[in-house]
Amino acid sequence: MTLRKIIVAVIVVFLSLAGLSTKAYPESAQEPEADFTAPDRADYTDLGWTEAFAAANDKLSREYAFTDWKRIDWSALFAHYLPLIRQAETLHDEKAYYSYLHEYLFSIPDGHISLTAGDPSIPLSISHELIGGGYGLALAETDDHRVVVAAVLPGGPASRSGILAGAEIARWGDVPTVEAIGRIDIGRVPYRALTSDVSPNVESSIATAEHYRLEQARLLVRAPVNTHIEIVFRNPGSAEFRRIGLTAEEDGGKTFSLLNFAVRPDFSGRVDFRILPEGYGYLRLRAFADLNDMSAYPEKIYRRIREAVSTFAAADVPGVIIDLRGNYGGFDQLAADLCGFFTSSETFFESPVMYDKRDGTFLSLGDLYITPQEPCFSGPVAVLINPGTKSSGEGPPAFFAKRPSSCVIGFHGTNGSFGLAGGEIVMPEGYTIAYPYGRSVNQDGQIRLDSRDSVGGVFPTRRIPKTVPTILAYAAHEDVELGYAVDFLNGETVAAR
């Protein structure tokens, strides 16, 4: 059986983090020495809540690809959450049952770990209870550790109280705001049910501390409706701080849309490219998969990439910008092929290592290389990323971070979830747990990009400073990242003269 047939037969393409992040096997990887057998999809819907949880924990402890890497203590997690699940089952409290599953999974820092609700009413009800009210503002932290108002909801509590965008928030309640942000427990709140994300019934864990902190800041400004908070703030241009009270109001989750540094594009395989007014080529890739046929290599996307590079070459552009912000992932082979248009030499990309259910070990499936493609663009390249850049989408930034005359640009790094997804456990009441049972390693056998101790992914080689002006510009929908990419290419063009 060929590896491609194995892929189609056994890979359950995993859709997560608000939409569906995927990572499929490389078509060109070498054949394994023996057939590979993927873990079975587990269906525990006929079991009781406690029995199903015990079975799920056991399956994850054997098949999850990063137990040692992330130092996951499955026995400790089981001992902590089993009594809680049992209590929820005794009381037949489905909200508590869902909440404990959510907390359990969020204790594993991996963007490929997710919990999907077939009926979103339970997570939606929980989110309304916990964070249904908003204070009418969005907060961001600057590089010098101040907390500022990035945007204000027109007509909301903050706006009516005279708080302006750019205001500094010194205290939130009885503690400094930087401390208040750190107290938010993301695992307790299924907040995507209130967002405008692609798939609000999918809750995914967070892999890096940097991304976690961003989400904590988004949640700080939300609370149960009618919750009152005292804050200390100073508007732009004012020398004095003021203390005021704000009361959370029902707003349908509108503060979530005010600011999101991990924003993702529409969920599609559409490829956009054009030549910018500054003369540079611009290529936008939302996913490395054809969403109409997730089982096959996405030839249409490959052809669009080749068309884009050919157009740039014909126009003799002096530089190219590749926009991977919020890229959902997909086929590693396509991610490697994208890189192939920007190199003249074969380069190692990854080695996938997968759990083999036959003997319970992890089996190497061979190596995937970046193969030079035609035409080849040898000029400078700027790659745009954010924490929504996930899974296979993180492979090209890792390549371009080391390519000469190239730069990876963003306020923050990528998601830090480069594992090979596909594991699926269906729990009672229609909740589905998804997890990665494969990992990507380098030529020395070391795990690539997946977070450890909450640090991972690809860091910007040119990080955009988080100052009040850049934060306000970003919140006002100015494309700050694209502007920095143009500035980088301008500098490279001048240096080449």
Sequence and secondary structure as in RCSB ss.txt:
>XXXX:A:sequence
MTLRKIIVAVIVVFLSLAGLSTKAYPESAQEPEADFTAPDRADYTDLGWTEAFAAANDKLSREYAFTDWKRIDWS
ALFAHYLPLIRQAETLHDEKAYYSYLHEYLFSIPDGHISLTAGDPSIPLSISHELIGGGYGLALAETDDHRVVVA
AVLPGGPASRSGILAGAEIARWGDVPTVEAIGRIDIGRVPYRALTSDVSPNVESSIATAEHYRLEQARLLVRAPV
NTHIEIVFRNPGSAEFRRIGLTAEEDGGKTFSLLNFAVRPDFSGRVDFRILPEGYGYLRLRAFADLNDMSAYPEK
IYRRIREAVSTFAAADVPGVIIDLRGNYGGFDQLAADLCGFFTSSETFFESPVMYDKRDGTFLSLGDLYITPQEP
CFSGPVAVLINPGTKSSGEGPPAFFAKRPSSCVIGFHGTNGSFGLAGGEIVMPEGYTIAYPYGRSVNQDGQIRLD
SRDSVGGVFPTRRIPKTVPTILAYAAHEDVELGYAVDFLNGETVAAR
>XXXX:A:secstr
  HHHHHHHH      TTS  EEE  TTS   SS       EE TTS HHHHHHHHHHHHHHH TTTTTTT  HH
HHHHHHHHHHHHHHHHT HHHHHHHHHHHHHTS  TT EEEESSTHHHHHHHHHHH EE SEEEEE TTS EEEE
EE TTSHHHHTT  TT EEEEETTEEHHHHHHT  GGG  GGGGS  S TTEEE    HHHHHHHHHHHHTEEST
T EEEEEEE TT SS EEEEEE EE TTGGGGT  TT    SS  EEEEE TTS EEEEES BS TT TTS  HH
HHHHHHHHHHHHHHTT S EEEE TT  EEEHHHHHHHHHTT SS EEEEEEEEEETTTTEEEE   EEE   SS
   S EEEE  TT  GGGGHHHHHHTTSTTEEEEESS       EEEEEEEEGGGEEEEEEEEEEE TTS B S 
 BTTB S   SEE    HHHHHHHHTT  HHHHHHHHHHHHHHHHH 
